[in-house]
Amino acid sequence: SSFAPQRIEIQKLRQGNNLILGFSIGGGIDQDPGQNPFSEDKTDKGIYVTRITPGGPADVAGLMMGDKIMQVNGWDMTMVTHDKARKRLTKKNEDVVRLLVTRKSLEEAVKQSMGGFPRP
């Protein structure tokens, strides 16, 4: 399957004292990778986008559910704990988060949602 790296820049939304990204993550080296519905390789302990707030900053920036986060502002995210990943994303003094993500090509995603049947 082909994975196309995408660069995504999210402008955090300020709500009171909080900076909102508008997405949730799953995964991490301290989590059970077998529980990850988005990874093909069930030993993959990477950080994945599990939920996106419709109309939120991540949604507007083009982040998608199932994207695997490879880097946050240049930090490697392929071998981090869940907590460390969360902390890197929610740094107080950063208004902008630059992500490098890989996503299954559209064709792969469509094939999967159709139950993997080859096209006639």
All heavy atoms as an XYZ file, in Angstrom:
925
protein
N       0.844     -1.191      0.000
C       0.000      0.000      0.000
C       0.880      1.241      0.000
O       1.977      1.221      0.535
C      -0.901      0.004      1.224
O      -0.123      0.237      2.377
N       0.393      2.291     -0.576
C       1.212      3.493     -0.697
C       0.822      4.513      0.364
O      -0.347      4.730      0.619
C       1.018      4.106     -2.087
O      -0.349      4.257     -2.359
N       1.826      5.072      0.991
C       1.596      6.098      1.990
C       2.194      7.394      1.475
O       3.365      7.445      1.137
C       2.252      5.717      3.310
C       1.581      4.564      3.982
C       1.983      3.269      3.732
C       0.529      4.773      4.852
C       1.356      2.196      4.347
C      -0.101      3.717      5.475
C       0.316      2.427      5.227
N       1.386      8.433      1.398
C       1.866      9.711      0.897
C       2.058     10.658      2.071
O       1.105     10.967      2.761
C       0.849     10.289     -0.074
N       3.293     11.122      2.319
C       3.490     12.081      3.408
C       2.826     13.409      3.083
O       2.899     13.885      1.950
C       5.008     12.244      3.504
C       5.599     11.225      2.608
C       4.539     10.803      1.638
N       2.162     13.977      4.061
C       1.498     15.272      3.898
C       2.017     16.206      4.978
O       2.168     15.783      6.117
C      -0.009     15.128      4.131
C      -0.652     13.932      3.492
C      -1.370     14.307      2.218
O      -1.710     15.464      2.008
N      -1.596     13.330      1.366
N       2.212     17.458      4.600
C       2.554     18.468      5.608
C       1.291     19.248      5.935
O       0.623     19.740      5.040
C       3.635     19.410      5.082
C       4.947     18.709      4.965
C       6.094     19.622      4.592
N       7.311     18.837      4.449
C       8.044     18.410      5.479
N       7.696     18.701      6.715
N       9.120     17.686      5.269
N       0.971     19.325      7.206
C      -0.248     19.990      7.631
C       0.082     20.988      8.723
O       0.798     20.667      9.677
C      -1.284     18.957      8.127
C      -1.733     18.113      6.932
C      -2.472     19.638      8.799
C      -2.725     17.052      7.236
N      -0.401     22.212      8.560
C      -0.140     23.253      9.542
C      -1.454     23.635     10.208
O      -2.390     24.061      9.544
C       0.478     24.466      8.832
C       1.126     25.429      9.780
C       2.021     26.436      9.054
O       3.045     26.021      8.472
O       1.671     27.620      9.073
N      -1.511     23.440     11.519
C      -2.733     23.730     12.264
C      -2.538     24.980     13.109
O      -1.598     25.060     13.905
C      -3.121     22.554     13.180
C      -3.319     21.283     12.353
C      -4.393     22.876     13.964
C      -3.544     20.041     13.183
N      -3.406     25.934     12.912
C      -3.420     27.149     13.721
C      -4.341     26.876     14.908
O      -5.537     26.670     14.737
C      -3.963     28.312     12.871
C      -3.974     29.650     13.582
C      -2.596     30.267     13.722
O      -1.832     30.308     12.764
N      -2.275     30.741     14.914
N      -3.765     26.830     16.104
C      -4.578     26.527     17.277
C      -5.611     27.625     17.515
O      -5.379     28.795     17.215
C      -3.699     26.386     18.526
C      -2.827     25.151     18.523
C      -2.011     25.073     19.808
C      -1.022     23.930     19.786
N      -0.122     23.942     20.955
N      -6.735     27.228     18.051
C      -7.832     28.151     18.331
C      -7.791     28.480     19.813
O      -7.760     27.585     20.654
C      -9.154     27.457     17.978
C     -10.441     28.244     18.149
C     -10.493     29.405     17.160
C     -11.638     27.323     17.928
N      -7.790     29.779     20.121
C      -7.720     30.167     21.521
C      -9.116     30.199     22.123
O     -10.001     30.865     21.616
C      -7.058     31.544     21.633
C      -6.561     31.875     23.017
C      -5.746     33.150     23.013
N      -4.365     32.946     22.602
C      -3.422     32.390     23.371
N      -3.724     31.949     24.581
N      -2.197     32.247     22.934
N      -9.309     29.444     23.200
C     -10.567     29.476     23.941
C     -10.238     29.729     25.399
O      -9.799     28.826     26.106
C     -11.330     28.155     23.793
C     -11.994     27.989     22.431
C     -12.848     26.729     22.372
O     -12.811     25.890     23.265
N     -13.616     26.594     21.307
N     -10.439     30.976     25.837
C     -10.035     31.337     27.193
C      -8.546     31.148     27.352
O      -7.758     31.720     26.608
N      -8.133     30.310     28.307
C      -6.705     30.057     28.529
C      -6.207     28.870     27.727
O      -5.043     28.514     27.798
C      -6.435     29.786     30.015
C      -6.649     31.033     30.845
O      -6.435     32.145     30.354
N      -7.090     30.871     32.079
N      -7.105     28.228     26.986
C      -6.728     27.016     26.268
C      -6.476     27.272     24.794
O      -7.079     28.149     24.192
C      -7.827     25.956     26.391
C      -8.001     25.490     27.823
O      -7.033     25.415     28.579
N      -9.229     25.202     28.204
N      -5.562     26.483     24.239
C      -5.332     26.477     22.797
C      -5.867     25.155     22.263
O      -5.402     24.097     22.654
C      -3.835     26.622     22.492
C      -3.248     28.012     22.720
C      -1.730     27.967     22.649
C      -3.773     29.000     21.706
N      -6.856     25.240     21.400
C      -7.561     24.054     20.920
C      -7.009     23.604     19.571
O      -6.845     24.412     18.665
C      -9.076     24.351     20.753
C      -9.640     24.997     22.032
C      -9.847     23.098     20.380
C      -9.672     24.135     23.254
N      -6.749     22.295     19.452
C      -6.304     21.720     18.179
C      -7.471     21.097     17.414
O      -7.482     21.063     16.195
C      -5.244     20.640     18.435
C      -3.815     21.129     18.626
C      -2.979     20.030     19.246
C      -3.222     21.567     17.300
N      -8.406     20.549     18.155
C      -9.579     19.964     17.520
C      -9.377     18.555     16.988
O     -10.012     18.151     16.026
N      -8.457     17.792     17.615
C      -8.371     16.373     17.271
C      -7.826     15.566     18.439
O      -7.228     16.115     19.364
C      -7.548     16.136     16.001
C      -6.056     16.310     16.131
C      -5.232     15.216     16.342
C      -5.468     17.560     15.994
C      -3.846     15.366     16.432
C      -4.092     17.721     16.084
C      -3.284     16.614     16.308
N      -8.102     14.275     18.410
C      -7.609     13.362     19.439
C      -6.650     12.364     18.818
O      -6.747     12.060     17.634
C      -8.771     12.593     20.072
O      -9.728     13.483     20.583
N      -5.748     11.854     19.661
C      -4.774     10.876     19.177
C      -4.897      9.563     19.929
O      -5.407      9.514     21.052
C      -3.316     11.381     19.323
C      -3.019     11.787     20.773
C      -3.044     12.502     18.341
C      -1.544     12.046     21.055
N      -4.432      8.512     19.282
C      -4.298      7.209     19.908
C      -2.918      6.668     19.585
O      -2.247      7.164     18.684
N      -2.524      5.651     20.339
C      -1.236      5.029     20.062
C      -0.153      5.508     21.006
O      -0.415      6.217     21.970
N       1.072      5.098     20.694
C       2.211      5.396     21.550
C       2.902      4.104     21.944
O       2.292      3.036     21.930
N       4.192      4.202     22.309
C       4.974      2.993     22.578
C       4.529      2.299     23.856
O       4.841      1.142     24.084
C       6.493      3.291     22.636
C       6.792      4.402     23.649
C       7.021      3.661     21.265
C       8.285      4.671     23.845
N       3.740      3.013     24.696
C       3.267      2.408     25.943
C       1.848      1.858     25.818
O       1.258      1.406     26.789
C       3.321      3.451     27.068
C       2.539      4.716     26.720
O       2.359      5.019     25.513
O       2.100      5.417     27.648
N       1.276      1.914     24.610
C      -0.094      1.448     24.397
C      -0.075      0.102     23.661
O       0.909     -0.258     23.038
C      -0.869      2.470     23.555
C      -0.817      3.888     24.090
C      -1.670      4.095     25.331
O      -2.818      3.668     25.385
N      -1.094      4.744     26.336
N      -1.206     -0.600     23.708
C      -1.324     -1.870     22.992
C      -1.659     -1.592     21.530
O      -2.759     -1.145     21.229
C      -2.422     -2.713     23.638
C      -2.702     -3.988     22.850
O      -1.984     -4.262     21.870
O      -3.643     -4.710     23.214
N      -0.707     -1.834     20.614
C      -0.937     -1.485     19.207
C      -2.022     -2.325     18.552
O      -2.598     -1.937     17.546
C       0.420     -1.710     18.545
C       1.122     -2.686     19.425
C       0.612     -2.458     20.818
N      -2.336     -3.474     19.150
C      -3.387     -4.319     18.600
C      -4.764     -3.680     18.692
O      -5.696     -4.085     18.010
N      -4.886     -2.658     19.563
C      -6.170     -1.977     19.746
C      -6.381     -0.857     18.728
O      -7.424     -0.219     18.721
C      -6.236     -1.362     21.155
C      -6.113     -2.361     22.282
C      -7.251     -3.363     22.274
O      -8.421     -3.015     22.179
N      -6.894     -4.637     22.349
N      -5.372     -0.602     17.908
C      -5.451      0.528     16.978
C      -6.227      0.135     15.726
O      -5.764     -0.675     14.938
C      -4.034      0.979     16.601
C      -4.038      2.203     15.714
O      -5.056      2.562     15.121
N      -2.907      2.860     15.622
N      -7.421      0.735     15.524
C      -8.231      0.355     14.365
C      -7.681      0.886     13.043
O      -8.097      0.448     11.980
C      -9.592      0.982     14.661
C      -9.293      2.145     15.542
C      -8.081      1.761     16.346
N      -6.722      1.832     13.117
C      -6.277      2.505     11.896
C      -5.015      1.916     11.286
O      -4.710      2.150     10.129
C      -6.053      3.995     12.164
C      -7.299      4.708     12.590
C      -7.465      5.130     13.890
C      -8.326      4.938     11.685
C      -8.620      5.778     14.285
C      -9.489      5.585     12.064
C      -9.632      5.994     13.368
N      -4.246      1.156     12.079
C      -2.977      0.656     11.544
C      -3.188     -0.682     10.845
O      -3.991     -1.498     11.289
C      -1.963      0.486     12.681
O      -2.408     -0.501     13.582
N      -2.467     -0.870      9.758
C      -2.511     -2.160      9.067
C      -1.615     -3.156      9.796
O      -1.937     -4.316      9.950
C      -2.033     -1.998      7.620
C      -3.086     -1.338      6.753
C      -2.629     -1.181      5.306
O      -1.440     -1.418      5.010
O      -3.478     -0.814      4.486
N      -0.473     -2.657     10.250
C       0.487     -3.481     10.965
C       0.173     -3.397     12.459
O       0.342     -2.337     13.062
C       1.899     -2.948     10.672
C       2.963     -3.641     11.500
O       2.624     -4.536     12.298
O       4.144     -3.269     11.347
N      -0.301     -4.474     13.032
C      -0.759     -4.426     14.426
C       0.377     -4.383     15.443
O       0.146     -4.466     16.642
C      -1.699     -5.610     14.721
C      -3.028     -5.513     13.975
C      -3.743     -4.179     14.250
C      -4.972     -3.999     13.376
N      -5.484     -2.620     13.407
N       1.631     -4.255     14.965
C       2.734     -4.013     15.886
C       3.163     -2.545     15.823
O       4.113     -2.139     16.479
C       3.947     -4.902     15.553
O       4.410     -4.577     14.235
C       3.578     -6.381     15.587
N       2.442     -1.753     15.036
C       2.790     -0.353     14.833
C       2.372      0.466     16.054
O       1.192      0.601     16.340
C       2.051      0.142     13.572
C       2.330      1.616     13.270
O       2.979      2.286     14.095
O       1.889      2.075     12.213
N       3.369      1.002     16.761
C       3.081      1.761     17.977
C       3.073      3.261     17.730
O       3.255      4.062     18.641
C       4.099      1.406     19.062
C       3.988     -0.051     19.485
C       4.801     -0.343     20.726
C       4.546     -1.772     21.189
N       4.973     -1.976     22.579
N       2.881      3.649     16.484
C       2.863      5.062     16.136
C       1.652      5.796     16.688
O       0.736      5.192     17.238
N       1.678      7.114     16.521
C       0.603      7.985     16.981
C      -0.360      8.224     15.820
O       0.056      8.671     14.750
C       1.172      9.328     17.479
C       2.169      9.115     18.633
C       0.063     10.285     17.874
C       1.567      8.608     19.935
N      -1.618      7.933     16.051
C      -2.635      8.078     15.004
C      -3.726      9.061     15.413
O      -4.038      9.191     16.600
C      -3.284      6.722     14.703
C      -2.456      5.819     13.827
C      -1.407      5.081     14.341
C      -2.729      5.718     12.456
C      -0.644      4.255     13.530
C      -1.965      4.889     11.641
C      -0.930      4.164     12.185
O      -0.180      3.350     11.377
N      -4.302      9.719     14.414
C      -5.432     10.619     14.655
C      -6.699      9.767     14.758
O      -7.054      9.057     13.819
C      -5.577     11.634     13.498
C      -6.802     12.516     13.695
C      -4.311     12.475     13.374
N      -7.359      9.833     15.906
C      -8.520      8.967     16.138
C      -9.848      9.709     16.031
O     -10.883      9.102     15.801
C      -8.450      8.318     17.536
O      -8.278      9.348     18.507
C      -7.279      7.349     17.607
N      -9.812     11.030     16.232
C     -11.060     11.781     16.180
C     -10.763     13.206     15.745
O      -9.735     13.756     16.128
C     -11.703     11.800     17.578
C     -13.196     12.055     17.603
C     -13.733     11.897     19.024
N     -13.010     12.773     19.960
C     -13.274     14.055     20.121
N     -14.213     14.658     19.413
N     -12.577     14.772     20.979
N     -11.672     13.774     14.972
C     -11.506     15.155     14.520
C     -12.792     15.920     14.794
O     -13.882     15.453     14.465
C     -11.145     15.206     13.023
C      -9.777     14.569     12.831
C     -11.199     16.627     12.485
C      -8.981     15.006     11.663
N     -12.655     17.083     15.416
C     -13.819     17.926     15.681
C     -14.239     18.611     14.388
O     -13.443     19.345     13.804
C     -13.469     19.015     16.719
O     -12.877     18.384     17.850
C     -14.707     19.788     17.136
N     -15.475     18.358     13.918
C     -15.922     18.986     12.669
C     -15.848     20.509     12.773
O     -16.317     21.089     13.748
C     -17.377     18.527     12.535
C     -17.473     17.280     13.357
C     -16.505     17.473     14.495
N     -15.210     21.118     11.779
C     -15.080     22.573     11.751
C     -13.997     23.122     12.662
O     -13.768     24.326     12.710
N     -13.317     22.237     13.401
C     -12.237     22.683     14.288
C     -10.953     22.936     13.524
O     -10.879     22.706     12.316
N      -9.919     23.426     14.222
C      -8.659     23.788     13.558
C      -8.044     22.657     12.728
O      -7.581     22.895     11.611
C      -7.742     24.170     14.721
C      -8.659     24.576     15.816
C      -9.903     23.753     15.659
N      -8.035     21.446     13.251
C      -7.424     20.329     12.523
C      -8.219     19.997     11.262
O      -7.651     19.710     10.207
C      -7.341     19.095     13.425
N      -9.542     20.053     11.381
C     -10.435     19.788     10.258
C     -10.191     20.812      9.148
O     -10.019     20.460      7.975
C     -11.884     19.858     10.748
C     -12.882     19.356      9.706
O     -12.466     18.611      8.793
O     -14.071     19.703      9.812
N     -10.139     22.070      9.534
C      -9.897     23.161      8.585
C      -8.545     22.995      7.893
O      -8.395     23.259      6.706
C      -9.964     24.531      9.317
C      -9.482     25.661      8.423
C     -11.393     24.794      9.808
N      -7.550     22.507      8.647
C      -6.197     22.351      8.110
C      -6.065     21.143      7.186
O      -5.074     20.994      6.494
C      -5.191     22.244      9.255
N      -7.065     20.254      7.201
C      -7.033     19.103      6.299
C      -6.543     17.807      6.927
O      -6.292     16.840      6.224
N      -6.405     17.798      8.249
C      -6.039     16.555      8.925
C      -7.196     15.572      8.809
O      -8.356     15.979      8.785
C      -5.743     16.843     10.403
C      -4.993     15.760     11.182
C      -3.582     15.569     10.646
C      -4.942     16.094     12.665
N      -6.889     14.284      8.719
C      -7.934     13.285      8.569
C      -7.803     12.173      9.591
O      -6.702     11.851     10.039
C      -7.902     12.694      7.153
C      -8.329     13.681      6.094
S      -8.054     13.047      4.419
C      -9.650     12.337      4.094
N      -8.947     11.579      9.954
C      -8.944     10.444     10.849
C      -8.123      9.325     10.224
O      -8.231      9.067      9.029
C     -10.372      9.958     11.080
C     -10.810     10.114     12.518
S     -12.579      9.865     12.719
C     -12.700      8.107     12.464
N      -7.292      8.691     11.034
C      -6.460      7.614     10.518
C      -5.093      8.067     10.062
O      -4.231      7.239      9.773
N      -4.874      9.392      9.989
C      -3.539      9.880      9.662
C      -2.560      9.443     10.745
O      -2.881      9.451     11.931
C      -3.520     11.419      9.586
C      -4.090     11.951      8.281
O      -4.427     11.146      7.390
O      -4.201     13.188      8.145
N      -1.361      9.049     10.330
C      -0.313      8.708     11.281
C       0.615      9.909     11.415
O       1.123     10.420     10.419
C       0.475      7.494     10.794
C       1.578      7.087     11.765
C       2.341      5.865     11.273
C       3.417      5.501     12.273
N       4.186      4.322     11.864
N       0.813     10.367     12.647
C       1.643     11.550     12.877
C       3.103     11.137     13.001
O       3.485     10.424     13.925
C       1.180     12.311     14.140
C      -0.297     12.713     13.987
C       2.066     13.529     14.370
C      -0.866     13.437     15.188
N       3.904     11.580     12.026
C       5.325     11.230     12.011
C       6.160     12.252     12.780
O       7.108     11.909     13.466
C       5.830     11.165     10.565
C       5.005     10.268      9.650
S       4.925      8.550     10.207
C       6.573      7.995      9.784
N       5.793     13.525     12.630
C       6.539     14.603     13.291
C       5.586     15.705     13.741
O       4.571     15.955     13.097
C       7.538     15.250     12.325
C       8.770     14.434     12.049
C       9.737     15.161     11.111
O       9.515     16.301     10.726
N      10.798     14.475     10.732
N       5.961     16.346     14.856
C       5.285     17.561     15.324
C       6.353     18.626     15.507
O       7.252     18.467     16.332
C       4.567     17.330     16.681
C       4.048     18.650     17.236
C       3.431     16.350     16.519
N       6.262     19.692     14.716
C       7.245     20.777     14.788
C       8.681     20.234     14.789
O       9.539     20.700     15.538
C       7.012     21.653     16.018
C       5.719     22.448     15.908
O       5.163     22.604     14.815
N       5.214     22.948     17.013
N       8.915     19.235     13.954
C      10.258     18.684     13.819
C      10.592     17.571     14.804
O      11.604     16.906     14.645
N       9.750     17.360     15.824
C       9.999     16.270     16.779
C       9.545     14.949     16.185
O       8.444     14.854     15.647
C       9.200     16.496     18.068
C       9.647     17.633     18.918
C       9.148     18.910     18.901
C      10.655     17.613     19.928
N       9.792     19.668     19.836
C      10.721     18.916     20.484
C      11.511     16.612     20.416
C      11.610     19.241     21.506
C      12.389     16.950     21.432
C      12.439     18.252     21.974
N      10.361     13.931     16.345
C       9.978     12.601     15.885
C       8.858     12.046     16.757
O       8.937     12.105     17.981
C      11.187     11.667     15.952
C      10.817     10.251     15.545
O      10.316     10.078     14.413
O      11.003      9.331     16.347
N       7.803     11.535     16.125
C       6.650     11.026     16.874
C       6.449      9.529     16.660
O       5.424      8.976     17.030
C       5.389     11.762     16.429
C       5.382     13.225     16.763
S       5.090     13.549     18.521
C       3.296     13.499     18.532
N       7.444      8.866     16.055
C       7.249      7.447     15.736
C       7.567      6.550     16.929
O       7.148      5.408     16.961
C       8.113      7.021     14.528
O       9.486      7.298     14.826
C       7.695      7.777     13.278
N       8.311      7.061     17.904
C       8.717      6.247     19.060
C       8.523      7.017     20.358
O       9.468      7.203     21.122
C      10.188      5.840     18.914
C      10.450      4.801     17.843
S       9.556      3.248     18.084
C      10.405      2.585     19.509
N       7.302      7.488     20.609
C       7.041      8.249     21.834
C       5.879      7.618     22.606
O       5.064      6.897     22.038
C       6.696      9.728     21.535
C       7.887     10.464     20.947
C       5.484      9.838     20.609
N       5.820      7.912     23.902
C       4.673      7.472     24.689
C       3.467      8.331     24.327
O       3.617      9.429     23.781
C       4.944      7.629     26.200
O       5.175      9.012     26.478
C       6.135      6.793     26.640
N       2.299      7.834     24.671
C       1.064      8.564     24.398
C       1.110      9.941     25.063
O       0.754     10.953     24.460
C      -0.127      7.755     24.933
C      -1.440      8.358     24.582
N      -2.056      8.148     23.360
C      -2.260      9.186     25.277
C      -3.197      8.824     23.329
N      -3.335      9.455     24.472
N       1.578      9.964     26.299
C       1.611     11.202     27.072
C       2.560     12.228     26.463
O       2.248     13.410     26.369
C       2.019     10.882     28.515
C       1.719     12.049     29.436
O       0.575     12.556     29.385
O       2.612     12.453     30.201
N       3.736     11.763     26.044
C       4.710     12.671     25.448
C       4.175     13.251     24.138
O       4.363     14.427     23.845
C       6.036     11.946     25.203
C       7.126     12.866     24.687
C       8.496     12.219     24.731
C       9.266     12.660     25.957
N      10.635     12.111     25.985
N       3.477     12.416     23.379
C       2.884     12.883     22.124
C       1.872     13.993     22.412
O       1.851     15.030     21.745
C       2.201     11.729     21.407
N       1.033     13.752     23.425
C       0.019     14.732     23.780
C       0.664     16.055     24.214
O       0.254     17.132     23.804
C      -0.851     14.164     24.918
C      -2.275     14.681     24.939
C      -3.118     13.919     25.945
N      -2.365     13.583     27.157
C      -2.109     14.436     28.145
N      -2.517     15.689     28.080
N      -1.431     14.039     29.211
N       1.730     15.940     25.019
C       2.415     17.138     25.505
C       3.036     17.941     24.358
O       3.032     19.169     24.377
C       3.482     16.762     26.525
C       2.897     16.345     27.869
C       3.964     16.360     28.969
C       3.340     16.158     30.345
N       3.556     14.799     30.883
N       3.596     17.228     23.381
C       4.230     17.926     22.248
C       3.204     18.662     21.411
O       3.499     19.683     20.805
C       5.003     16.941     21.386
C       6.331     16.614     22.006
C       7.220     15.831     21.090
N       8.423     15.453     21.824
C       9.227     14.466     21.468
N       8.949     13.761     20.387
N      10.291     14.186     22.167
N       1.989     18.115     21.362
C       0.937     18.742     20.569
C       0.323     19.941     21.280
O      -0.164     20.858     20.644
C      -0.165     17.720     20.257
C       0.196     16.700     19.181
C      -0.749     15.519     19.228
C       0.167     17.351     17.807
N       0.349     19.906     22.617
C      -0.394     20.918     23.365
C       0.520     21.918     24.074
O       0.112     22.543     25.038
C      -1.305     20.243     24.411
O      -0.506     19.389     25.243
C      -2.372     19.392     23.738
N       1.751     22.057     23.597
C       2.684     23.025     24.187
C       2.022     24.397     24.291
O       1.489     24.919     23.315
C       3.945     23.128     23.343
C       4.980     22.099     23.674
C       6.347     22.587     23.205
C       7.461     22.001     24.026
N       8.571     21.523     23.223
N       2.098     24.970     25.475
C       1.387     26.223     25.769
C       1.794     27.389     24.864
O       0.981     28.201     24.485
C       1.650     26.627     27.225
C       0.943     25.741     28.235
C      -0.485     26.240     28.509
C      -1.191     25.380     29.530
N      -1.660     24.092     28.969
N       3.099     27.480     24.561
C       3.575     28.678     23.869
C       3.565     28.546     22.351
O       4.122     29.380     21.652
C       4.997     29.017     24.348
C       5.930     27.829     24.180
O       5.482     26.733     23.867
N       7.209     28.051     24.371
N       2.959     27.499     21.843
C       2.942     27.308     20.390
C       1.531     27.472     19.829
O       0.638     26.697     20.156
C       3.464     25.910     20.033
C       4.955     25.748     20.299
C       5.443     24.314     20.044
O       4.619     23.407     19.858
O       6.671     24.128     20.051
N       1.364     28.500     18.993
C       0.059     28.743     18.372
C      -0.129     27.903     17.125
O      -1.245     27.647     16.706
C      -0.078     30.215     17.969
C      -0.348     31.099     19.181
O      -0.513     30.545     20.292
O      -0.402     32.324     19.020
N       1.002     27.523     16.524
C       0.936     26.779     15.267
C       1.622     25.435     15.450
O       2.699     25.353     16.036
C       1.620     27.561     14.123
C       1.659     26.724     12.849
C       0.883     28.863     13.865
N       0.966     24.386     14.974
C       1.551     23.053     15.024
C       1.755     22.575     13.596
O       0.816     22.548     12.805
C       0.630     22.076     15.787
C       1.132     20.655     15.647
C       0.555     22.457     17.247
N       3.016     22.253     13.280
C       3.307     21.730     11.938
C       3.462     20.225     12.035
O       4.328     19.745     12.747
C       4.586     22.368     11.398
C       4.399     23.832     11.077
C       5.668     24.483     10.543
N       5.450     25.897     10.329
C       5.516     26.809     11.303
N       5.791     26.442     12.542
N       5.299     28.077     11.019
N       2.615     19.519     11.324
C       2.628     18.064     11.373
C       3.153     17.491     10.066
O       2.897     18.049      8.996
C       1.207     17.517     11.578
C       0.432     17.970     12.804
C      -0.937     17.311     12.811
C       1.175     17.649     14.081
N       3.883     16.402     10.188
C       4.166     15.571      9.021
C       3.398     14.283      9.264
O       3.601     13.617     10.272
C       5.660     15.299      8.901
C       6.069     14.486      7.669
C       5.811     15.275      6.386
C       7.531     14.098      7.740
N       2.462     13.984      8.377
C       1.646     12.787      8.559
C       1.735     11.903      7.333
O       2.052     12.372      6.235
C       0.156     13.138      8.827
C       0.010     14.066     10.019
C      -0.530     13.726      7.601
N       1.470     10.619      7.514
C       1.290      9.753      6.356
C      -0.150      9.272      6.381
O      -0.731      9.053      7.440
C       2.240      8.536      6.363
O       2.067      7.822      7.588
C       3.678      8.962      6.213
N      -0.693      9.149      5.197
C      -2.068      8.692      5.106
C      -2.162      7.690      3.996
O      -1.417      7.757      3.024
C      -2.980      9.920      4.939
C      -3.507     10.210      3.606
C      -4.530     11.360      3.623
N      -4.479     12.251      4.785
C      -4.727     13.560      4.710
N      -5.014     14.139      3.569
N      -4.676     14.297      5.784
N      -3.035      6.719      4.159
C      -3.255      5.754      3.095
C      -3.742      6.511      1.883
O      -4.521      7.449      2.003
C      -4.331      4.757      3.505
C      -3.896      3.791      4.578
C      -4.907      2.662      4.649
C      -4.635      1.757      5.818
N      -5.152      2.304      7.083
N      -3.290      6.104      0.725
C      -3.775      6.753     -0.486
C      -5.286      6.565     -0.554
O      -5.835      5.628      0.008
C      -3.121      6.151     -1.718
O      -3.549      4.820     -1.880
N      -5.951      7.470     -1.238
C      -7.405      7.451     -1.319
C      -7.901      6.106     -1.835
O      -8.864      5.539     -1.337
C      -7.870      8.581     -2.243
C      -9.285      9.073     -2.007
C      -9.463      9.514     -0.558
C      -9.597     10.236     -2.927
N      -7.198      5.586     -2.824
C      -7.585      4.316     -3.428
C      -7.598      3.197     -2.375
O      -8.514      2.394     -2.318
C      -6.604      3.973     -4.545
C      -7.165      3.010     -5.581
C      -6.144      2.731     -6.668
O      -5.396      3.664     -7.015
O      -6.101      1.593     -7.139
N      -6.545      3.192     -1.537
C      -6.457      2.190     -0.469
C      -7.635      2.323      0.478
O      -8.239      1.339      0.892
C      -5.159      2.400      0.331
C      -3.919      1.970     -0.390
C      -3.804      0.460     -0.481
O      -4.156     -0.233      0.490
O      -3.360     -0.028     -1.528
N      -7.930      3.564      0.863
C      -8.989      3.812      1.829
C     -10.337      3.367      1.275
O     -11.134      2.748      1.966
C      -9.030      5.298      2.186
N     -10.563      3.674      0.006
C     -11.811      3.284     -0.635
C     -11.919      1.766     -0.711
O     -12.938      1.177     -0.381
C     -11.916      3.898     -2.062
C     -13.062      3.275     -2.832
C     -12.111      5.402     -1.958
N     -10.804      1.127     -1.106
C     -10.769     -0.333     -1.191
C     -11.121     -0.957      0.163
O     -11.899     -1.894      0.236
C      -9.383     -0.800     -1.628
C      -9.441     -1.540     -2.956
C      -8.141     -2.134     -3.448
C      -6.863     -1.710     -2.811
N      -5.728     -1.705     -3.725
N     -10.551     -0.378      1.213
C     -10.789     -0.920      2.552
C     -12.246     -0.760      2.948
O     -12.849     -1.673      3.486
C      -9.915     -0.204      3.576
C      -8.658     -0.979      3.881
C      -7.969     -0.460      5.128
O      -8.129      0.687      5.519
N      -7.187     -1.310      5.750
N     -12.835      0.404      2.653
C     -14.202      0.650      3.068
C     -15.171     -0.223      2.264
O     -16.292     -0.466      2.680
C     -14.563      2.133      2.900
O     -14.619      2.463      1.538
N     -14.730     -0.718      1.113
C     -15.577     -1.587      0.309
C     -15.341     -3.065      0.645
O     -15.784     -3.958     -0.074
C     -15.317     -1.365     -1.187
C     -15.820     -0.023     -1.686
S     -15.163      0.369     -3.328
C     -15.799     -1.000     -4.284
N     -14.583     -3.284      1.703
C     -14.348     -4.669      2.118
C     -13.244     -5.340      1.334
O     -13.105     -6.551      1.373
N     -12.459     -4.546      0.618
C     -11.271     -5.083     -0.042
C     -11.567     -5.883     -1.286
O     -10.754     -6.676     -1.728
N     -12.743     -5.717     -1.876
C     -13.039     -6.443     -3.107
C     -12.336     -5.794     -4.283
O     -12.342     -4.565     -4.400
C     -14.556     -6.442     -3.391
C     -15.335     -7.127     -2.319
C     -16.239     -6.437     -1.555
C     -15.162     -8.488     -2.072
C     -16.960     -7.057     -0.541
C     -15.888     -9.122     -1.073
C     -16.792     -8.409     -0.300
N     -11.720     -6.577     -5.134
C     -11.101     -5.978     -6.313
C     -12.179     -5.424     -7.242
O     -13.304     -5.912     -7.248
C     -10.379     -7.159     -6.972
C     -10.971     -8.379     -6.405
C     -11.590     -8.030     -5.084
N     -11.798     -4.381     -7.976
C     -12.777     -3.807     -8.906
C     -13.014     -4.761    -10.063
O     -12.101     -5.426    -10.492
C     -12.202     -2.502     -9.470
C     -12.042     -1.439     -8.423
C     -12.372     -0.085     -8.998
N     -12.375      0.909     -7.931
C     -11.279      1.505     -7.492
N     -10.114      1.225     -8.008
N     -11.355      2.398     -6.541
N     -14.254     -4.805    -10.555
C     -14.537     -5.679    -11.711
C     -13.770     -5.217    -12.936
O     -13.467     -4.055    -13.061
C     -16.039     -5.525    -11.945
C     -16.445     -4.283    -11.181
C     -15.459     -4.094    -10.092
